[in-house]
Amino acid sequence: MYDYKNKVIGIEKALSLVKDGCNIVTGLGAAEARGFLGALHTIAGKVRNVKVTTCLSVCDYEFTRPEYSDSFRIESWFYSSKQRRDHSRGNISFIPNHLHLAASKRLWMAHPDIVVVNASMPDKHGYMSIGLSNVYEKAMIEAADLVIIEINPHVPRVFGDCDLHVSQADYLIETDYELPEIPDIVPNEKDKIIGRLVADYVNDGDCIQLGIGGIPNAFADALMTKHDLGIHTEMLTTGMVKLIEAGVVNGSRKQRNKGKVVTAFALGNKKLYEFMDDNIGIEVRNCAEVNDPYVIAQNDNQISVNTTLEVDLTGQCCSESLGSTQFSGTGGQADTAIGAQMSKNGKSFIVLYSTAMVKDPVTGEREEKSKIVCQLKAGAAVSLSRNDIDFLATEYGVVSLRGTNIKERVEKIISVAHPKFREELIADAKKVGLI
């Protein structure tokens, strides 16, 4: 058995290594170092201007509170609900990115002083697995001055290129916390309609990518009658596990990583994490590879399904902000949408409800608003340009925008808007000269 005990330190010792102006990077989602971050606020009076860089943070940490803003500044590649709250407090800043370039572009701008992530327990040869996320973590570890790993028996041992030897870590912290779980959203009727509509475009042997939420879950459910599907995806979800266990997914027709499920990170429930553990059929690989559109395109018949918040009549997709207020992030939306279209016979779908209930800022009453709009809100982030949209789906149908001119796409997009808003959208399109 490989002896790693000489590298084990306590959290208090690890925190003593943080100095003024230090740049700390932690893992994405379930790969966060919860022990270290959970105690970080205890050194607030001892340090100033410490930067903590994270992504899709799913836990609530004391150090993010406004009273600690002189000590800690937060930045993120992708906002979670917790980080949207932090944004309203004014102590977090978003890093615009395409996820496959998150590490390389950030490293060009900022050097990581400390990287702290979680990993599986060292095996008899001294190898650990950072299998919950390899989006930017391994690249940051290789560049960092100091590497601290929280080893945890709850972290699955995963295959791919997410292995890390004890010798690559400066220090280890022994932990035993449960991994964060996100609820497995039960699809509603709108989700099911959209899921079935998009699933009709999927053929046996296709390779899929999808995310989380009601619509992706409904889409996964609608694929249960398919055969020989493959998975090449940014994120591994519980819905995908169901497809694998049902025999729908076997990867037998993939051109790249045949027979393997390829992903860059995983976030879901305990069943997902247990399914990943010691599963040679799953490979967690570097996101710089997984989300590279040229790599995605190497699998024929790649199907990409992503959600958006708002789309305009030319096909611009705002998937990450409400006006100028950051809501989430681009993530891999552009990566996977473009990669799927580069794939032989591949297709990319952007999906959304046709309407949303929006609170009136004056009356406080909620009213139904169209999510298909003539023009995006002022300050809206364009996550997927109109040049890169392929198929658009709502509960009213699916339209192909590939190769269409503006007049054609305006007509097609309005055809899947909620019927009660269609006349208004036509009038608005004429007013601004789109048609």
Secondary structure, DSSP 8 states (H G I E B T S, - for coil): ----GGGB--HHHHHHT--TT-EEEEEEGGGB-HHHHHHGGGGTTT--SEEEEEES--S--GGGSGGGTTTEEEEESS--HHHHHHHHHT-EEE----GGGHHHHHHHH---SEEEEEE----TTSEEE-TTB-SSHHHHHHH-SEEEEEE-TTS---EES-EEEGGG-SEEEE--------------HHHHHHHHHHHTT--TT-EEEE-SSHHHHHHHHHTTT--SBEEB-SEE-HHHHHHHHTTSB--TT-SSSTT-EEESEE-S-HHHHHHHTT-TTEEE--HHHHT-HHHHTTSTTEEEEEE-SEEETT--EE-SEETTEE-S--TTHHHHHHHHHHSTT-EEEEE--SEEEEE-TTT--EEEEESEESS--TT---SB-TTT--EEEETTEEEE-TT--HHHHHHHHHHTS-HHHHHHHHHHHHHTT--
